[in-house]
Amino acid sequence: MYPYSLTDREKEIAKYIIKGYSNSEIAKMLFVSKSTVKVHVSNILQKTKAKNRVNLAYILGSMEI
């Protein structure tokens, strides 16, 4: 069971963050703007209470999302 209420898109972006992709790279792969990715990343950080991308990868890295 996944403990955070992430949307499907947020889960998709979280997977890319865990793999180490930048916002620019994620935006290109998903055909969205960097601003859109930034908003999703901010929402993910807020929902998971992660302090930054590295902390987020640590928190979510062992979970199947």
C-alpha positions in Angstrom: 0.0 0.0 0.0 1.2 3.5 -0.9 1.0 5.9 2.1 0.9 9.2 0.2 -2.0 10.6 -1.8 -0.1 11.3 -5.0 -1.9 11.6 -8.2 -0.9 9.3 -11.1 1.1 12.1 -12.7 2.9 12.9 -9.4 3.8 9.2 -9.1 5.1 9.2 -12.6 7.3 12.3 -11.9 8.4 10.9 -8.5 9.7 7.8 -10.4 11.8 10.0 -12.6 13.1 12.0 -9.6 14.2 8.8 -7.9 16.1 7.8 -11.0 17.9 11.2 -10.9 16.3 13.1 -13.8 16.2 16.9 -13.7 13.0 18.9 -14.1 14.1 19.8 -17.7 14.6 16.1 -18.6 11.3 15.1 -17.0 9.5 17.9 -18.9 10.9 16.7 -22.2 10.0 13.1 -21.6 6.4 14.0 -20.6 5.9 16.7 -23.2 5.1 19.4 -20.6 6.7 22.6 -19.5 9.4 22.9 -16.8 7.0 25.0 -14.8 4.4 22.2 -14.8 7.1 19.8 -13.5 8.1 22.3 -10.8 4.5 22.5 -9.6 4.2 18.7 -9.4 7.6 18.4 -7.7 6.5 21.0 -5.1 3.2 19.1 -4.5 5.1 15.9 -4.1 7.6 17.4 -1.6 4.7 18.9 0.3 2.7 15.7 0.4 5.6 13.5 1.5 7.1 16.2 3.8 10.5 15.6 2.0 13.0 18.5 2.5 14.4 18.2 -1.0 14.8 15.8 -4.0 17.4 13.7 -2.4 15.3 13.2 0.7 12.3 12.4 -1.5 14.3 9.7 -3.3 15.2 8.3 0.1 11.6 8.3 1.3 10.1 6.9 -1.8 13.0 4.9 -3.2 12.2 1.7 -1.3 8.4 1.9 -2.1 6.7 0.6 -5.2 5.0 3.6 -6.7 
